[in-house]
Amino acid sequence: MSTHGIERAPDERVNWKTSAGFLAIHALVLGTFFTGISKTAVILFVVLYWSRMFFITAGYHRYFAHRSYKLGRGMQFLMAFGGATAAQKGPLWWASHHRNHHRYSDTELDLHSPQKGFWWSHVGWFLCDKNNEWNAEDIRDFNKFPELRFLTKHDMIGPWSVGIASFLIGGWSGLFFGFFGSTVLLWHGTFFVNSLAHVMGRRRYATTDTSRNSAIIAFITMGEGWHNNHHYYQASARQGFFWWEFDVSYYILKGLSYVGLVKDLKQPPARVKTAARVRDGSFDMGMFKAHWAKAGAALANVRAHGGQTAGLNTPDLLEADPELATRREQLEDLIASNRAALHDHVQNALAHAEELGRLSRRQERQAGITD
């Protein structure tokens, strides 16, 4: 029995054999009990967590996936290598999959929608053989750089380099606590954006997905927790749209722009920040679709397991009363036909609403050009 709004495809299964390394690193953190925690290891832990979080959020995400600012080729490589040290595969793999996530967010084609299950969106999709490959066509703009292709093909160079350096600097404590410990925390911190940021927090803007804003997630990810803002206006390098929405990754990028290392930082226009608000009555299509999908799954479960509660032996009752069996069959057919008609009506309405949303956003962009 499943209560998920979207069922996973048969090939969307965790490969526990190939995931052994991922699980083993979690276990290796326990080596800290034998090595102890030195002051050097603590410093390594803090530095490696926050620096690599920045390379993921500002580099892999805001630059490679969304091109929300510009870099020279040297800084581009630095961002790519820094992100690779986080052991979340290479920059082209990461960014191409993330672009697809936005293209199909919270649909059957979304790689890690919580509509397919919370733990699937958190780690399952990452450990599935289906998602090992990436499509060069999805990231043609960066695939033309041979150094980025090299880092993506040899994505373990970064983690191994940092792991060896941690051992040389801090010994076994530096390796187990400083490197492995920060890596595990970094993994789950960034994975929370895929999972928790779609089920925990508040929605300011009406979008076609279930993204939410969370100050807690924003803190542990240097600003990525303003996820509803991001899904609403993906081109922005600043995800905390307002002054009280702290966005450390953006602050660092802004600082780098002052010395010329970062250029053309994109921000949301004022008219965009005040539009499409849920509180102003904008139709929240994303949440409607999510609730509709879950209601459909619940109804299917009831129908599949109906009549088996309260100690009733339904097959015996139906066999004893053929007329009851006929009436039940007719009622089930009527419910099924009405549900199918309602489903088609809702899907048609959603399609028209999505088209209206696209036209509205296009009109806003054109208005911005002529302003």
C-alpha positions as a Python dict, from the first residue, in 0.01 Angstrom:
ca = {
    (1, 'M'): (0, 0, 0),
    (2, 'S'): (134, 345, -95),
    (3, 'T'): (24, 694, 4),
    (4, 'H'): (266, 871, -229),
    (5, 'G'): (116, 1115, -475),
    (6, 'I'): (350, 987, -749),
    (7, 'E'): (455, 625, -775),
    (8, 'R'): (817, 552, -857),
    (9, 'A'): (895, 376, -1184),
    (10, 'P'): (1017, 13, -1169),
    (11, 'D'): (1372, 123, -1253),
    (12, 'E'): (1377, 378, -971),
    (13, 'R'): (1522, 150, -707),
    (14, 'V'): (1818, 195, -474),
    (15, 'N'): (2111, -26, -568),
    (16, 'W'): (2235, -124, -223),
    (17, 'K'): (2542, -297, -365),
    (18, 'T'): (2678, 10, -544),
    (19, 'S'): (2566, 230, -254),
    (20, 'A'): (2795, 49, -10),
    (21, 'G'): (3059, 321, -29),
    (22, 'F'): (2807, 593, 57),
    (23, 'L'): (2686, 394, 358),
    (24, 'A'): (3040, 302, 461),
    (25, 'I'): (3143, 666, 492),
    (26, 'H'): (2859, 715, 741),
    (27, 'A'): (2997, 424, 941),
    (28, 'L'): (3355, 552, 921),
    (29, 'V'): (3254, 863, 1115),
    (30, 'L'): (3218, 629, 1414),
    (31, 'G'): (3596, 591, 1402),
    (32, 'T'): (3598, 922, 1588),
    (33, 'F'): (3524, 726, 1907),
    (34, 'F'): (3866, 561, 1871),
    (35, 'T'): (4067, 857, 1740),
    (36, 'G'): (3917, 1125, 1961),
    (37, 'I'): (3853, 1479, 1838),
    (38, 'S'): (4151, 1710, 1825),
    (39, 'K'): (4140, 2088, 1795),
    (40, 'T'): (4283, 2059, 1445),
    (41, 'A'): (4007, 1816, 1349),
    (42, 'V'): (3741, 2058, 1472),
    (43, 'I'): (3889, 2338, 1264),
    (44, 'L'): (3901, 2107, 960),
    (45, 'F'): (3539, 2006, 1020),
    (46, 'V'): (3415, 2366, 1029),
    (47, 'V'): (3625, 2485, 736),
    (48, 'L'): (3542, 2187, 515),
    (49, 'Y'): (3169, 2203, 588),
    (50, 'W'): (3116, 2573, 520),
    (51, 'S'): (3364, 2611, 233),
    (52, 'R'): (3230, 2311, 43),
    (53, 'M'): (2872, 2417, 115),
    (54, 'F'): (2955, 2746, -58),
    (55, 'F'): (3103, 2568, -360),
    (56, 'I'): (2786, 2359, -391),
    (57, 'T'): (2535, 2640, -337),
    (58, 'A'): (2712, 2921, -519),
    (59, 'G'): (2903, 2707, -771),
    (60, 'Y'): (2722, 2389, -864),
    (61, 'H'): (2379, 2536, -807),
    (62, 'R'): (2363, 2908, -877),
    (63, 'Y'): (2637, 2918, -1139),
    (64, 'F'): (2648, 2588, -1328),
    (65, 'A'): (2280, 2497, -1300),
    (66, 'H'): (2125, 2845, -1329),
    (67, 'R'): (2393, 3080, -1468),
    (68, 'S'): (2281, 3353, -1231),
    (69, 'Y'): (2616, 3534, -1260),
    (70, 'K'): (2933, 3525, -1468),
    (71, 'L'): (3285, 3396, -1397),
    (72, 'G'): (3615, 3393, -1578),
    (73, 'R'): (3744, 3054, -1682),
    (74, 'G'): (3991, 3027, -1394),
    (75, 'M'): (3726, 3104, -1130),
    (76, 'Q'): (3488, 2871, -1310),
    (77, 'F'): (3733, 2584, -1272),
    (78, 'L'): (3790, 2673, -907),
    (79, 'M'): (3415, 2662, -842),
    (80, 'A'): (3388, 2329, -1022),
    (81, 'F'): (3678, 2168, -836),
    (82, 'G'): (3557, 2303, -501),
    (83, 'G'): (3213, 2156, -564),
    (84, 'A'): (3366, 1823, -667),
    (85, 'T'): (3541, 1797, -327),
    (86, 'A'): (3195, 1766, -166),
    (87, 'A'): (3162, 1412, -309),
    (88, 'Q'): (2836, 1490, -488),
    (89, 'K'): (2971, 1385, -828),
    (90, 'G'): (3095, 1617, -1101),
    (91, 'P'): (2969, 1963, -1200),
    (92, 'L'): (2812, 1861, -1530),
    (93, 'W'): (2632, 1563, -1374),
    (94, 'W'): (2504, 1777, -1087),
    (95, 'A'): (2392, 2075, -1293),
    (96, 'S'): (2231, 1875, -1574),
    (97, 'H'): (2019, 1677, -1328),
    (98, 'H'): (1926, 1992, -1139),
    (99, 'R'): (1807, 2161, -1456),
    (100, 'N'): (1583, 1862, -1521),
    (101, 'H'): (1452, 1886, -1166),
    (102, 'H'): (1329, 2238, -1237),
    (103, 'R'): (1199, 2143, -1579),
    (104, 'Y'): (981, 1864, -1435),
    (105, 'S'): (951, 1967, -1070),
    (106, 'D'): (705, 1751, -872),
    (107, 'T'): (596, 1548, -1173),
    (108, 'E'): (663, 1185, -1267),
    (109, 'L'): (982, 1296, -1446),
    (110, 'D'): (1124, 1479, -1143),
    (111, 'L'): (1432, 1296, -1015),
    (112, 'H'): (1374, 1364, -647),
    (113, 'S'): (1023, 1488, -578),
    (114, 'P'): (898, 1418, -223),
    (115, 'Q'): (574, 1319, -398),
    (116, 'K'): (758, 991, -462),
    (117, 'G'): (846, 955, -93),
    (118, 'F'): (1046, 1165, 150),
    (119, 'W'): (1348, 934, 175),
    (120, 'W'): (1354, 888, -200),
    (121, 'S'): (1383, 1266, -244),
    (122, 'H'): (1648, 1283, 30),
    (123, 'V'): (1891, 1005, -66),
    (124, 'G'): (1717, 733, -269),
    (125, 'W'): (1736, 908, -606),
    (126, 'F'): (2110, 964, -555),
    (127, 'L'): (2169, 593, -498),
    (128, 'C'): (1965, 475, -796),
    (129, 'D'): (2144, 336, -1103),
    (130, 'K'): (1897, 514, -1329),
    (131, 'N'): (2043, 853, -1235),
    (132, 'N'): (2411, 765, -1271),
    (133, 'E'): (2425, 903, -1624),
    (134, 'W'): (2378, 1261, -1740),
    (135, 'N'): (2273, 1412, -2071),
    (136, 'A'): (2526, 1644, -2234),
    (137, 'E'): (2243, 1813, -2426),
    (138, 'D'): (2099, 1941, -2100),
    (139, 'I'): (2415, 2138, -2028),
    (140, 'R'): (2566, 2220, -2365),
    (141, 'D'): (2677, 2562, -2243),
    (142, 'F'): (2930, 2413, -1999),
    (143, 'N'): (2995, 2079, -2168),
    (144, 'K'): (3217, 2259, -2420),
    (145, 'F'): (3487, 2303, -2154),
    (146, 'P'): (3723, 2001, -2147),
    (147, 'E'): (3832, 2065, -1787),
    (148, 'L'): (3469, 2040, -1669),
    (149, 'R'): (3422, 1717, -1862),
    (150, 'F'): (3742, 1584, -1701),
    (151, 'L'): (3624, 1674, -1348),
    (152, 'T'): (3288, 1512, -1413),
    (153, 'K'): (3443, 1193, -1550),
    (154, 'H'): (3699, 1174, -1267),
    (155, 'D'): (3476, 1305, -991),
    (156, 'M'): (3665, 1128, -710),
    (157, 'I'): (3982, 1334, -754),
    (158, 'G'): (3838, 1615, -543),
    (159, 'P'): (3722, 1408, -242),
    (160, 'W'): (4041, 1199, -240),
    (161, 'S'): (4256, 1513, -249),
    (162, 'V'): (4075, 1667, 47),
    (163, 'G'): (4069, 1338, 239),
    (164, 'I'): (4445, 1287, 203),
    (165, 'A'): (4511, 1650, 293),
    (166, 'S'): (4291, 1615, 604),
    (167, 'F'): (4494, 1313, 717),
    (168, 'L'): (4825, 1490, 657),
    (169, 'I'): (4708, 1796, 850),
    (170, 'G'): (4512, 1638, 1135),
    (171, 'G'): (4606, 1270, 1142),
    (172, 'W'): (4338, 1005, 1194),
    (173, 'S'): (4118, 1248, 1385),
    (174, 'G'): (4141, 1495, 1099),
    (175, 'L'): (4040, 1222, 855),
    (176, 'F'): (3754, 1060, 1049),
    (177, 'F'): (3603, 1367, 1210),
    (178, 'G'): (3733, 1655, 1000),
    (179, 'F'): (3679, 1499, 658),
    (180, 'F'): (3430, 1211, 690),
    (181, 'G'): (3222, 1388, 955),
    (182, 'S'): (3191, 1713, 763),
    (183, 'T'): (3120, 1524, 439),
    (184, 'V'): (2826, 1333, 590),
    (185, 'L'): (2682, 1651, 744),
    (186, 'L'): (2734, 1833, 416),
    (187, 'W'): (2552, 1559, 225),
    (188, 'H'): (2244, 1570, 440),
    (189, 'G'): (2249, 1947, 467),
    (190, 'T'): (2229, 1986, 90),
    (191, 'F'): (1990, 1691, 51),
    (192, 'F'): (1747, 1867, 285),
    (193, 'V'): (1684, 2118, 7),
    (194, 'N'): (1546, 1835, -210),
    (195, 'S'): (1339, 1680, 67),
    (196, 'L'): (1254, 1905, 363),
    (197, 'A'): (1238, 2225, 157),
    (198, 'H'): (940, 2077, -27),
    (199, 'V'): (749, 1970, 286),
    (200, 'M'): (858, 2211, 565),
    (201, 'G'): (823, 2589, 568),
    (202, 'R'): (601, 2854, 415),
    (203, 'R'): (498, 2937, 61),
    (204, 'R'): (511, 3300, -42),
    (205, 'Y'): (466, 3249, -415),
    (206, 'A'): (224, 3034, -612),
    (207, 'T'): (434, 2793, -817),
    (208, 'T'): (368, 2467, -1001),
    (209, 'D'): (563, 2268, -739),
    (210, 'T'): (565, 2227, -358),
    (211, 'S'): (875, 2436, -279),
    (212, 'R'): (881, 2622, 53),
    (213, 'N'): (1086, 2881, 239),
    (214, 'S'): (1261, 2773, 560),
    (215, 'A'): (1497, 2984, 771),
    (216, 'I'): (1635, 2669, 935),
    (217, 'I'): (1735, 2514, 602),
    (218, 'A'): (1866, 2853, 488),
    (219, 'F'): (2100, 2859, 788),
    (220, 'I'): (2251, 2515, 733),
    (221, 'T'): (2285, 2568, 356),
    (222, 'M'): (2406, 2930, 344),
    (223, 'G'): (2084, 3058, 191),
    (224, 'E'): (1935, 2768, -8),
    (225, 'G'): (1640, 2738, 229),
    (226, 'W'): (1452, 3019, 53),
    (227, 'H'): (1348, 2750, -188),
    (228, 'N'): (1006, 2882, -283),
    (229, 'N'): (1169, 3211, -379),
    (230, 'H'): (1415, 3018, -593),
    (231, 'H'): (1156, 2806, -773),
    (232, 'Y'): (952, 3117, -840),
    (233, 'Y'): (1242, 3314, -992),
    (234, 'Q'): (1527, 3077, -1074),
    (235, 'A'): (1750, 3328, -1253),
    (236, 'S'): (1836, 3517, -936),
    (237, 'A'): (2177, 3476, -772),
    (238, 'R'): (2013, 3601, -454),
    (239, 'Q'): (1764, 3356, -307),
    (240, 'G'): (1682, 3558, 4),
    (241, 'F'): (1471, 3817, -175),
    (242, 'F'): (1427, 4049, 123),
    (243, 'W'): (1678, 4195, 370),
    (244, 'W'): (1564, 3970, 656),
    (245, 'E'): (1613, 3654, 448),
    (246, 'F'): (1981, 3589, 515),
    (247, 'D'): (2171, 3445, 221),
    (248, 'V'): (2537, 3398, 305),
    (249, 'S'): (2625, 3250, -34),
    (250, 'Y'): (2497, 3565, -202),
    (251, 'Y'): (2685, 3789, 42),
    (252, 'I'): (3012, 3614, -47),
    (253, 'L'): (2937, 3640, -419),
    (254, 'K'): (2860, 4009, -373),
    (255, 'G'): (3193, 4054, -198),
    (256, 'L'): (3374, 3874, -481),
    (257, 'S'): (3201, 4104, -730),
    (258, 'Y'): (3365, 4406, -565),
    (259, 'V'): (3709, 4273, -659),
    (260, 'G'): (3603, 4171, -1009),
    (261, 'L'): (3602, 3792, -965),
    (262, 'V'): (3223, 3770, -1006),
    (263, 'K'): (3022, 3972, -1257),
    (264, 'D'): (2659, 4041, -1350),
    (265, 'L'): (2494, 3910, -1035),
    (266, 'K'): (2125, 3874, -1116),
    (267, 'Q'): (1855, 3979, -870),
    (268, 'P'): (1475, 3968, -888),
    (269, 'P'): (1313, 4294, -1003),
    (270, 'A'): (1090, 4467, -748),
    (271, 'R'): (777, 4398, -956),
    (272, 'V'): (858, 4024, -956),
    (273, 'K'): (900, 4009, -578),
    (274, 'T'): (549, 4145, -519),
    (275, 'A'): (366, 3936, -779),
    (276, 'A'): (208, 3587, -765),
    (277, 'R'): (173, 3589, -386),
    (278, 'V'): (-40, 3319, -229),
    (279, 'R'): (-170, 3559, 36),
    (280, 'D'): (-300, 3789, -239),
    (281, 'G'): (-515, 3512, -382),
    (282, 'S'): (-290, 3368, -653),
    (283, 'F'): (-394, 3012, -733),
    (284, 'D'): (-144, 2778, -567),
    (285, 'M'): (-131, 2518, -840),
    (286, 'G'): (164, 2329, -694),
    (287, 'M'): (-7, 2250, -366),
    (288, 'F'): (-337, 2175, -540),
    (289, 'K'): (-171, 1919, -766),
    (290, 'A'): (8, 1761, -468),
    (291, 'H'): (-313, 1729, -265),
    (292, 'W'): (-501, 1596, -566),
    (293, 'A'): (-237, 1329, -631),
    (294, 'K'): (-235, 1217, -266),
    (295, 'A'): (-614, 1203, -257),
    (296, 'G'): (-607, 983, -566),
    (297, 'A'): (-354, 749, -404),
    (298, 'A'): (-561, 729, -86),
    (299, 'L'): (-877, 649, -283),
    (300, 'A'): (-697, 377, -476),
    (301, 'N'): (-580, 223, -147),
    (302, 'V'): (-930, 228, -3),
    (303, 'R'): (-1070, 65, -312),
    (304, 'A'): (-797, -201, -318),
    (305, 'H'): (-836, -287, 50),
    (306, 'G'): (-1201, -200, 102),
    (307, 'G'): (-1436, -439, 275),
    (308, 'Q'): (-1158, -604, 473),
    (309, 'T'): (-1209, -406, 790),
    (310, 'A'): (-1432, -440, 1094),
    (311, 'G'): (-1399, -818, 1078),
    (312, 'L'): (-1616, -849, 767),
    (313, 'N'): (-1552, -1136, 530),
    (314, 'T'): (-1654, -952, 213),
    (315, 'P'): (-1613, -1241, -37),
    (316, 'D'): (-1844, -1461, 171),
    (317, 'L'): (-2106, -1185, 199),
    (318, 'L'): (-2102, -1121, -174),
    (319, 'E'): (-2125, -1492, -251),
    (320, 'A'): (-2424, -1528, -20),
    (321, 'D'): (-2606, -1229, -174),
    (322, 'P'): (-2561, -1207, -555),
    (323, 'E'): (-2782, -896, -568),
    (324, 'L'): (-2550, -720, -323),
    (325, 'A'): (-2254, -818, -539),
    (326, 'T'): (-2424, -673, -848),
    (327, 'R'): (-2513, -348, -673),
    (328, 'R'): (-2157, -314, -540),
    (329, 'E'): (-2010, -373, -884),
    (330, 'Q'): (-2241, -111, -1036),
    (331, 'L'): (-2151, 137, -762),
    (332, 'E'): (-1779, 80, -810),
    (333, 'D'): (-1815, 133, -1185),
    (334, 'L'): (-2007, 455, -1125),
    (335, 'I'): (-1746, 583, -879),
    (336, 'A'): (-1466, 492, -1118),
    (337, 'S'): (-1627, 667, -1414),
    (338, 'N'): (-1706, 978, -1210),
    (339, 'R'): (-1354, 987, -1070),
    (340, 'A'): (-1206, 950, -1419),
    (341, 'A'): (-1425, 1232, -1548),
    (342, 'L'): (-1328, 1454, -1256),
    (343, 'H'): (-961, 1368, -1304),
    (344, 'D'): (-978, 1463, -1673),
    (345, 'H'): (-1159, 1786, -1585),
    (346, 'V'): (-897, 1881, -1324),
    (347, 'Q'): (-605, 1795, -1552),
    (348, 'N'): (-759, 2003, -1830),
    (349, 'A'): (-809, 2296, -1590),
    (350, 'L'): (-450, 2265, -1467),
    (351, 'A'): (-316, 2261, -1823),
    (352, 'H'): (-504, 2583, -1899),
    (353, 'A'): (-386, 2736, -1570),
    (354, 'E'): (-23, 2647, -1649),
    (355, 'E'): (-55, 2801, -1995),
    (356, 'L'): (-205, 3114, -1842),
    (357, 'G'): (85, 3127, -1596),
    (358, 'R'): (339, 3097, -1878),
    (359, 'L'): (169, 3377, -2072),
    (360, 'S'): (163, 3597, -1761),
    (361, 'R'): (533, 3541, -1695),
    (362, 'R'): (614, 3613, -2061),
    (363, 'Q'): (414, 3936, -2041),
    (364, 'E'): (601, 4034, -1723),
    (365, 'R'): (937, 3972, -1891),
    (366, 'Q'): (835, 4180, -2194),
    (367, 'A'): (713, 4457, -1966),
    (368, 'G'): (1049, 4449, -1787),
    (369, 'I'): (1232, 4489, -2118),
    (370, 'T'): (1029, 4793, -2221),
    (371, 'D'): (1035, 4960, -1876),
}
